[in-house]
Amino acid sequence: MNQPRTPLPPAPARTPAPDARGAPAALLPGPPPWWRRLPPAAVAVGLFLAVRLAGVLAVGIGAAATDRSLLRMLGRSWDCVWYLSVAVYGYGHRTVHYRPGVVFSDLAFFPVYPALVRAVATVLPVSWGAAGLLVSWTAATVAAWGIYALVSRLYDRRTGVLVVVVWAALPHSVVLSLGYTEPLLTAFAAWALYAAVTGRWVWAGVLAALAGASRPNGFAVAAAVIAAAALELWRRSRDGVAARGRPPSVHRLWTGVLLAPAGWVGYVLWVGWRRGDPLGGYFGVQRGWGSRFDFGQGAATFVGVLLTRTSKFVFPMALLIVLLAVLLFVLLLVERSPLPLVVYAGVLLLVALGGAGFFESKPRFLLPAFPLLIPLGRALARTTRARSGPAIVVIAFLTGLSLSYGVFLIGFGRAPL
């Protein structure tokens, strides 16, 4: 008799081969999206360019609505004309007698930016206005990279990216798209501070000198580099490191200290020599523009007038931004931020608060003071580690405010930037 066949047991299910860590390969997550594989510096710079490109497009819409040229609005507004005049003709060509006692002279404008514009216009077949925009846009991109490099080294990558994005989305960040010198100063400042905190003292001094020859408030970079060098010398003395034990490093440090103020001091002395008053000539030029340092008396008087008589929107907005800058500086102190950043931001804030004249331009003067944004960047970084939604809302709001207010300033605001 035939015996009944015993059914064969089912074949065992095949499991994926384990990887080196012992987990099945099919259960491991796939490769991250391509944007997460980008270097964080590229992410920071890319987000900065995206925000600023949106700003240029918004200004372009405003230009089309008012039948104006976008290139002319960006490259030939207000001080852009003065810088281009220096680039084309040199100093002493343009003087405007605005009213009795107020004389606008092109000697008030520092030389690095006009020199770069002239170099670009000489090498490339572009107009003078386009050359100015190329210099400014390139400098703004380099500045964004430098801000990320510095902040990410001192804090973390997430904070570095967020500080760059917030800097791109400030109310007055439209200036970063104009033929102005704030992007150039910020680029020199960010990399000079990075060189100082990493011990590259000669580079710090050279970049601080270039910053000082770029804008009147550029000496803030030299002050920060000198403060960083003084702190380094104090730490060596405290730790018992004799100066003779590391002579090359000490020599480089002192070289950087001596180079740092050379740009600002050199231009101020040159203007003074040209006007026959070596120590006071440059400050006479600034007084002709209505600008002087009076420890805040002029600013306080203007605020009183603003609160009682004027109704222009630009001026209350400028007052609000200045007050927020003071608050952020206090937070920078409370967080015990590194000394070079505090000195740099503090000097810029002191010059903006203590200077008389052009109150509507004070937010622009504070635009290079990116360390003020570090407390906000750190708060947003802590928020994104738990939930990204609130941080996205804040950044979206700032971006919308920056785009709309930038269009207002360039296209419809009557007060010069």
Salt bridges, closest charged atoms under 4 A:
ASP19 OD2 - ARG21 NE 3.05
ASP79 OD2 - ARG364 NH2 3.56
ASP156 OD2 - ARG385 NH2 3.42
GLU182 OE2 - ARG215 NH1 3.28
GLU182 OE2 - ARG364 NH1 2.84
GLU232 OE2 - ARG236 NE 3.03
ASP239 OD1 - ARG238 NE 3.18
GLU335 OE1 - ARG378 NH1 3.28
